[in-house]
C-alpha cells in the first residue's frame, strides 16, 4: 500500500470462535480476550495475517489497525479508535514503530497489557529518531524524500528488513512499503504506558533495523517479560507461532478492568 492512497482504517474484527489452542492456553481461561495489533514503519496491517489467524483459532477477538504513518498523532488516534471499538479490555501489540504508537495509545483505560515485537518501547521525551542515535541499527538503507517521508532502499530491503522471509515476499514488501513521515519518526512520547501497564517484549537477535542491544535495553527498563528469537526485524511475520504465544501469555496474565 502506498501512502498516496487514501488512509483507511482497517479494524478487522473477527468474532471469537472457541477452538483447541494452537499456541497457548485456550481463550476461555484468559483474563483478556481482545487483541489489537499495530504495524510498524514501512509496512501495513497485512503482515499480521498469520499471527491474527492463530489468535482467532485460539478464540480471541482481533483488530488490526491500519494507521497511515502520516503523523504520530494520527497513528495514535487510529489506534485509540480501534481500542474503543473492542468490547472490553485489550492486549495492545506493536511492531517496530508501532511500539512508539502503543506506548502512548496504551494509556487508554481499556488497555490491560502491552506487547512489543522488536519495537520501540520509548521513554518520556524519546522518539524513534533520538533513541537510534545512541545505538544505531546496522542498516544504512533508509532514505528520505523531498517531502520529509522515509523509505527503505528496495535494493537492501530483503537483507536489512526481512532477511528470513522468502525473497519473493520481501521483494513485494519493498515495492508496497508504506512511507513513514518525519513527524511520525521524530515526535517524542509524552507518557509511556509501560510505566503503568504490564509489558512483554520479543527481541529479534538478527535485527538490522533496530539494534538488538537497544531492544534488550528497552525491554529491561520497561520491566518486560522478554523472549528472544533468531529473527530479522519482521519477527511477527517469520515467527508467527512464537509471536502469538507471547501475546497469549500476556492475555492470560493480564487482568482486565
ABEGO torsion letter per residue (X at the ends): XBAABBBBBBBBBBBBBBBBBAABBBAAABABABBBBBBBBGBBAAAAAAAAAAAAAAGBBBBBBBBAGABAAAAAAAAAAAAAABBEBBBBBBBEAAAAAAAAAAABAABABBBBBGBBBBBBGBBAAAAAAABBBABAABBBBAAGBBBBBAAAAAAAABAABBAAAAAAAAAABBBBBAAAAABBBABBAAAABBBBBBBBAABAABBAAAAAAAAAAAGBBBBBBBBBABAAAABAAAAAAAAAAAAAABBBX
